[in-house]
Amino acid sequence: MTTIDPTQPAPEPMHRLIFEEPGPPRPAELPGGGPAWLVSRYDDVRQVLSDPRFGRARLYAPDAPALSGVPDLVNNPDLMFNQDGPDHLRLRRTLRRAFTPRAVARWRPWIAAMVEELLDRLEGRQQPADIVAEFTLPLPVAVISRLMGLDGSVWDRMRHWSEHAFSDGTHEGEQVASALKEFSAFGADLLTERRRTPGEDLISSLVAAADEEGGVPEAQLVSLVCGLVVGGHDSTMTMLGNSLLYLLGERRET
């Protein structure tokens, strides 16, 4: 990952970019300068994705070269998207059992109420207002916290851990390692607490789903919890902010 200069012009929207035609696999270079192969044709991509010789898990084997000099959440070998085959499917089934259509329908009303409350509060603020600070950040943090059965006292810590979860060059390696250690301890403690006193929250459902699935290593379950925290608010915050920026930029000139 690279650090982006906020003063640089925004990149062109994807639908305005002109891409070269797909072609045979060819050598390419990663943004960091490392060598890679570019596979762009549908049949070639399908062949690579279905070939067991390709995968993510072997990238994180003990004898594999390090992908980055700084630890981050993405390089955790216990993450679901760093697993292949049966290990990956076991974690997907566990997560799917926790995210049932009935559960999602039960969440929708109070999430909609949160959205309305934040929008009403934003409307009453002195203009111009900071949409990130007033809406796109607090909404997903509040949602994922309530889903996990947590209160607002953990919001700042969750944001801190998420900001250190990826190596973008803004934090020293020791800072990232320390934050990830705290993050993992938080996930492990939360799982222990929900096993002892289960409730109606997402983590309790995840524990029950893992027990039903069987064979889920504790380290992978901890990583699943941490991934839910980051994916449940950081990516949503970014998507909401970028979507609004895109919509404002696409308005017709009057």
Residue, then its C-alpha position, 0 to 999 in steps of 0.5 A: m500500500t502507498t500513502i496518498d497525498p490528499t492535495q492531489p486531484a481525485p482519480e478519474p471515476m472507473h467508468r471514465l477510464i479506458f482499459e486495454e483489451p484483455g490479452p494473453p497472460r503477461p509479466a507486470e509490475l505491482p505498485g510497490g515494484g514487485p514482479a507479477w503476472l497479469v491475467s485478464r481474459y475470462d477463460d484464463v482467469r477462470q482457469v487460474l481461480s480453479d487451479p489448486r496450484f494457485g491460492r492465498a494460503r501459501l503466501y503466508a506459509p512460514d517459509a514464504p517471503a514476507l509481502s511487507g516489512v510492516p505487519d498488518l491485518v491483511n497479512n494475517p494467515d488466519l483471516m478467512f480470505n487468506q484461506d483456501g479450499p476446505d479451510h476457507l469454506r468452513l469459515r464461510r459456512t460459519l459466517r453464513r450461519a450467523f448472517t441469516p436472512r431472518a437476522v438481517a431483517r431483524w436488524r433493518p429497523w433499528i439501523a434505519a432509525m440510526v440513519e434517520e437520527l444522524l441525518d436529522r442531527l446533521e441537518g441541524r448543524q451549522q453549515p457547511a458540516d463534515i459529512v465524515a465526522e457527522f455521518t459516514l463514520p459514526l453510523p457504521v461504528a454504531v451499527i457494528s457495535r450494536l450488532m456485537g453487543l457493545d456500547g459506545s465506550v469501545w468506539d474510539r478503540m475500534r477506530h484506533w485498531s482499524e486505522h492501524a489494521f493496514s500498512d499504508g505507511t502512516h504508522e511505524g511497524e511497532q505501533v501497528a504490531s502493538a495495535l494488532k496485539e491489542f485488537s486480537a486480545f479484544g477479539a479473544d476476550l469477547l469470544t470468551e465472554r460470549r461463550r460464558t454469557p451468550g446473548e442475542d448479538l452477532i458474536s454469540s451467534l458466531v460462537a454458536a455457528a462455530d460450535e455447530e460447524g466444528g473444527v474452527p481453530e480459535a485463532q481463525l475465529v478471533s481473526l473473523v471477529c477482528g475482520l468483522v470490526v474492520g469490514g463492518h465500519d471502515s470499508t462502509m465509512t469509506m464507501l459512503g464518503n466516496s459515494l457522496l463525493y462521486l455523486l456531487g462530482e457528477r452533478r450537472e453544471t447549472 
